[in-house]
Amino acid sequence: MSDVLSWIRGRRDKKIIGMLMNHMAIVQDVIESLMNGIKSLNEGRFKESQRLFDLCVMKEEEADRLRRQIVLELEKGELSAGDRSDLMMLLSKLDMIADWGKEAVRILGVIPYTLLPEELKNNIWEMLNKDYECVKALSECIKALLRAPREALESTRRVEELEEEADRIDLRSRSLMVKNAHRLPIGYITLLDDFLHAIENIADCAEDTADLVQAIAIRRI
């Protein structure tokens, strides 16, 4: 079986590995900006929160542009079909994480977030903090995959643990939404549910990506 990691290490400029890690860093920036934006919003720092939400969108678009550039590099055909498929799937899943961050910002733009009960706002920030931990742990998985596939297997377990913690936080958020439903318009409840779904999917997509890393690592041990 051909080894994409050995091929990349053999390249003089190591262009693909650099682009891949840069893409992962930008995806991480997307979620960090969203997390910090919510923190600022919860603290009443509205201008700062808007700046961070704008940054989140800008970073998502940057990640999408870089993904397309990496795809063009892969289309040059110097890798086997299987190796290209692995990297294309990895890029696609990473991009979904950023997409859900951008979607969360989009929904925030049409809901009166500041009217939420404090306990629910605090839980939402806790969820985003856990999302960010998931994405950081995923970054370590990918670094491990490029360095030593056996190490990546252990790293993926940490992402799974964090995603399970995120599930528990999401359940609390939904319980709080139901508890306070009588205070909120029906349309608001629907949008809030969409928002909670978006931030839940960040952790879910991180776990899905870690599962892919695990599969690639197993094939290359």
N, C-alpha and C positions, 0 to 999 in steps of 0.2 A: 504493500500500500504506500502511495506517495505521502510525504509528510509536509504539509503546508508550513509548519513552523520551521523546519530545516530549510525549506526554500526561501522563506523570508529572511532568515538569518544569513543566508548565502548572498543576498543582494547587497551590493555596495552601499547604496543609499538607504536601504531598508525603508523604502518609501511607504509601502502598504502598512507595515506595523506602526509607523509613526502616525499615519492618517487614522488608523483604527483607534489608537489610544487617544488621539486628539478628539475624535468623535465621541468616545466614551466620556472624556472630560467635559465636553460641551453638554452632553445629556445630563451629567451630574449638575452642571451649572443651572440648567433649566429647573430642576427640582429644588435646588438650593434657593434660587430666586423666588420660586413660588412659596416655599416654606417661610422665608424671611419676610416676604410680602404679607403673608397672613399674620405673622407676628406683629409687624408694624400696624396692620389694620386693627388687630385686637387691642393695640396700645393707643389707638387714636391718632397715629402718625400717618395721615391719609396721603399726603404728597409723597412721602417716602414709599408707602405701599404701592402707589401707582407707578412710581419709578421702577420698583422691583418687578411688578407685573409686566410692565413694558419690556423690561430686560428679559424676563422669562420667554415672552413671545419672540423677541429678537434672537435669543439663543436657540430656540426651537427651529427657527428658520435657518440659522447658521448650521445647525446639525443636519438639517435636510439637504442643504446645498453640499455639505461635505460628503454626506452619504452618496449623493449622485456622482461626485468626483471619484469616490472609491470604486463605485460600480464601473465607471469608465476604465479605471485601471485594471479591474478584474476581467473586463471584457477583452483585454488584449490577448488573453488566451494562454498565458505562460504557466498557469496552474492547471491541474487536472480538473475535470468536470466536477468531481466530488469535492475537491478543495474549494472551488469557486462557489459551489452550492452551500457549503458550510459557512463561508464568510458572508455570502449574500443573506442567508437566514439570520445570522448573528446581527448584521447591520439592520435588517428589517425589524427585528425584535427590539433592538436598542432604540430605533426611531419611534416605535410605538410608545415607549416610556415617555419620550419627549412630547409626543402627540397628546398624551393624556394630561401632561402638565399644561400645555397650551389650551386644551379643552376646558380644564378647570378655571383658568383665567377668563376664558370667554364667558362661561356661565356666571362667574362672579360679577361680570359687567352688567348683568341684567337682574340680579337679585339684591334686595336690600339687606346685605349681610349684617350690617351694624344692628339690625333689629333682633338678631338671634340672641337667645339667653347666653349669659356668660359661660355657663358650664358646657354648652355645646360648642361655643367658639373655642374654648380652651381645649376641648377634645379634638376639634378639627386640627388645631395646631399640633397636638400630640400625634395625630395620625400623619401629618405631613413630615414631622420630625422622624417618624418611623419609616416613612417612604424614603426619606433622604438616607437614613442608615442602610436601608435595603440597597439603594443604588450605589452607595459607597462600597458596600460589601461585594456587590456585583463587579465593580471596577477591580477589586482585588482578585476576584475569580478570573477575570480576563487576563490580568497581568500574570497570574499563576499559570494559566493555560499557555501563554506565550513563553513562559520561562521553564516550566516543568509540569506536564499534564497531570502527574500524580498529585501535585499540590493543589491543583484546581478542584479535584474531587472533594477534598476537605473544605475548601473555601465555599463550595456550593451549599454545604450543609448550613453554614451560617446564614446565607440568604433565606433558606427555607425556614429557619427558626425565626428570623425577623418578620417574614411574611405571615407566619402564624400569629405573632404578636400584633401585627397590623390588623389581622382579621378580628382579633378580640377588641381592639380599639374601635374598629368600624362598627362592630355590633353595639358597643356602648353609644356611639354616635346615632345610630338608627333608633335605639331605645329612647334616647333623649329627644329625637325628632318626633317620635310618636307621643311621648310625654307632653310635649309642648305644641302638638298639632292644633289644639283648640284655639291657640293664640294667633295662628298664622293663616293667611288666605290659602285656599286650595292650590292656586297656581304657584304660590310660593313654595308649598310643600313639594310639588312636582319638580321644580327647578332645584330645590335643595337636595332632593333625592338624586337628581342627575349629577349634582356637584359631588356628593358623597361617593357616588359610583365612579366618577372620574378619578378621585384621589385614591380610592380603593384599587383601581386598576393599575396605578403606578406600581404598587407593591406586587400585585399579581403578575404584571408583565416582567418585573425584575426577577421573580421566581421562575417564570417561563423561560427567560433568557438564561438563567443559571442552569435550568434543566438541559438546555441545548449545549451549554458549555460542558456539562457533565458528560453528555453523549459524545461530544467531539473528543473530550479527554480520554474516555474509555476506549475509543477506536484507535487512539494514538499511543496507548501505553504498550 
